Amino acid sequence: MLLAAGDGTRLGQPKATVELGGMTLAERGAGLLRDGGADPVLVVTGAAPVQVPGTIGVHNPDWPSGMGSSLAAGLRALVAGHSGSAGAAGSAAAGPDPLSGGVSAVVIALADQPLVGSAAVRRLIDAYAAGAVVAVAAYDGKPRNPVLIACEQWAAVLAVVAGDTGARPFLRAHPELVTLVECGDVGRPDDIDTPQDLARVRSQLSSLPGCLVTGLAELLGLLGLRLDAPADGDGFLRLQHDQVLAARERVRRAGHRLNRDCRPAPLGLERVAGEDL
């Protein structure tokens, strides 16, 4: 579920319609959910009409009251889908309601956080598959977005959402349900709230093609490295010298052909300290 209903008062236009790297923020957000393994993808809209191909549109008429109303609108659509109410999510597609009975959990992301990677969504889904009821992406140990909530908790979330707080009251009231999933190595939760925020994110993304940023973030995550954007804006990638050497050594030991001098490794896997294989 992508929350994309706000009018972007401080930004000067609805955030969902902002273009970044040839796509709107709504398209980027839907893409990260889809690429991370979420299906179907709901886009909750409000201030501006937004259509993203391949997604289900959910209109929130109460969007001025805050993000909580958008989360509630999306969850109500999911609950209606579970109960078999056709068309509950406002999908324009003909045929059976894609929400009917097949959604067991929802990953909630925000349209104004384009540096969150699809790998974060994938990790939350993996945590759910491993038994987590509520999984929250963390960056350097601090909980942010996206958030995954299993269907058995949707009613409890709906009971407390209000204003601009989203699911925060529910999460604080039930810490025993929350599993933090570290995602700081594959993305950043930076918000785009002002023109200055947008300029900074554009500068960061322009340092590398978008596909390379996402792919490199995931590769570095596998190597135990970080993709960081320094506060002084001197560049999007900052790899310490010893980290680069460590990565090269891991690649060499794996027999990867990034270096033509490397010979193929024998069949089998070798566990390298610090990696989760």
N, C-alpha and C positions, 0 to 999 in steps of 0.2 A: 504494500500500500504506500503510495507516494502522496504526501500532503503538499498540495500546490495551490492553495486557495487564497493566500494573502494578497493584499494590494500593493505591498512594497512601498509604503508611505515614505520612508527615509531614502529608499533607492530611487524613487521617482517613477516606477512602473511596476506592474505585477511581476513578481519574481519568476513565475512560471514561463513568462514570455521573453525573458532576457536571453539573448543569444550569446553563446560561449563556445568557441571552437566549431562554429558551423551548425550547432544544435541549440535548441532552447533548453533552459534548465529542466523543464518538464520532460523533454525527450531524454536528456542525460540521466535524470533520476530514474525514469522507467527503464532505461537501458541497463543501469547498474543492478537494478533488482532482477531483471530478466537474466542478465549474464551471470548473476550470482546463484541462479537456480530457482527463483520465485516464479510461480505460474499458477493462476493468471495474475496479471498486474493491474491493480486498481489505481486510478489517478483521481484524487479528490480535488475538485476545482471550486471556484467561487467568484473572485473578483473579476476574472477574465475568462472568456470561453477558451478552453484548451482542448485540443484533440490530438492524441498521440496514437498512431496506428498500432494495432495489436494489443491495445489495453482496454480496460473497462472504465468508462467515465462515471464518476459519482459526483453529482452537484451538491454543494453545501450552501443552502440559502442563508444560513446563519453565520457565514464566514466572518462578518465584522466583529463578532463576539470573541474571536480568537481561535488558536490552533485546536483547543479542546473540542470545539464544535465540529471541526473537520475530522478529527479522529473518531468522534462519535458517529458522524455520518458514514464513514467508511466501515466501522464495526457493525453498525445497524444493517448495512448492505450485506455484510458477511453473515450476520445472524439470520437475516431473511433468506439468504441463499441456502443456509443449513436447513431452514424450515421448509424449503421447496417453493418459496414465493418467486415465481418467474419474473424476470425483469427488475428485480429489486435493486440491482446496482446501476440501473440506467444504461445498460449496454445497448448499443444500436444494432448489434449483430443479431441476425435471425438464428433460430434454432434453440436447442436446449440452453438453459441458464448455466454458464460455466462455473458458477459458484455453488450449484446445488450439491450439497453433501460431500464435496471432494476436498475441502480446505480444512486442514487440521491445525494450522498455525498461520500467523500473519507476521511478516517482517515490515516494520514501519520505518520509512525513510523520509527525509525532508528535501524538498526541491532546491533549497538554498544552500546545500552542502555538497557541491559537485566534486570535491576532492576525496570524498568517501569512495573507496574502491569496491568493486564487485566481490573481491576476495573476502571483505568483511561480511557481506551477506551470506556468502558460502560458509563461512565459519559459524555464523549464528545457526544456519540450517543444520550444519554438522553437530553443533552442540545440542540442538533439539533432538536429532536422531539418536544422540547418546543419552537422552533422558532429561534434558533441561526443560523446564516448564516456561521460564522466562529467561531469555538470553539478551544481554546488553553489551554492545560493542564498547570497549574501553580503549583509551589512548593514554599510554603511560600510567595505566591503572585507574584513570578517571572515567567514570561512565558517561557516555554521550549517545550518539545515534550511529547506526540504526538499532532498533529494538525488536526482538521477536517475542510474541506472546501466543501461547497455545490456546486453542479454542475454548477449553474449559474455564479460562480466566476472562473471556471477553465480557461476560455479564458483570463481573466485579469491576472491570475497568470502566464500563459504561456507567456504573453507579457513582463514580467519583470524578469523571472528567468534567472540567468546567474552565471557562476563560481561556487563558493562553498557557496553561500548565500541562496540557496533554496528559500523558500517563504518569507523570511524576508523583502525584499523590498515591496512586496504587503501588508504584515501585517502592516508595518510602514506607508504606504501611505493611508491605510484605517482603522484607529483605531476605527472608528464608527461601523465597521462591527464585531469587535472582542469581543467575550465573553470569559473571563477568567474563567476556571473551576479548582478550587483548588483540587489537587490530592496528596498533600504532605503526607497525612495520609495513602496512599495505595501504595506508591512506591517512587522511587528516579530516577532522570534523569542522573545519573553518566555515563560519556562516558568511553569507553575502547579505548584509543589511544596508550598506551604504555604497555610494559610487566609489569610495576609496577601497572598500572591501572588494568590489568587483574588479577594479584596476589591479589590485594585488594578485587576485586569483588568476586573472588573465596573464599577468606577467609570469607567474609560476608555471602555468600550463604552456606558455609559448616557448619555454626553455627546451622542451622536447615535444615531438608530435604526440597527440593524445594517446594513440595506441601504444606508443613506446612507454609513456609514463605509467599506464596501467600495467602493461606487461612487465616492465622493469621492476615496478613495486612488488609484484608477486614473485618475480625471480629472486629479488633481494630478500624477500621474506623467507623463501626456502633456504637461503644461505645464511639466515640469521642476521641480516643487515637491515638498515633503516633508510627510508626515503624521506628526507627532511627538507623543510623550507625555512632557512634561517630568518630571524626577525629583521635583519638589516637588508634583506631583499637582494643579496649579492648572487643569488642563484637558487635553483630549485633542488639541486642535488648537492649534498654535503657528505662525502665519505671520508672518514679519517684514513690516513695512510696505512695504519696497521690493519684496518678492516679490509681494505682493498687487497693487501697481501694475503690475508686469511682467506678471502674469497677465491683468489687465484689458486691457492693451495688446495682448497676444497674441489675446485673445478678440475685441477690436475689429477687429484686422487680419484675422482670419479671417471677419469678417462674421457672427458668431454672433448669434442673436436673443435672447440672454439680456438684452440691452439694447435696448429698443424703438427707440432712436435710431439703432441700427446699420442700415446698409443691406446687403443681401446682397452678398457678394463675387462678382466675376465667376468663371465656371467656371475650374477649375484649382487647383493646389496651390502654396503658397508655403512655402519652407523657412525656418523661424524658428530663429535661433541657439539652440543648447542642446536642441533637440527632435530626436527620432528619428522621422521620418515615413516 
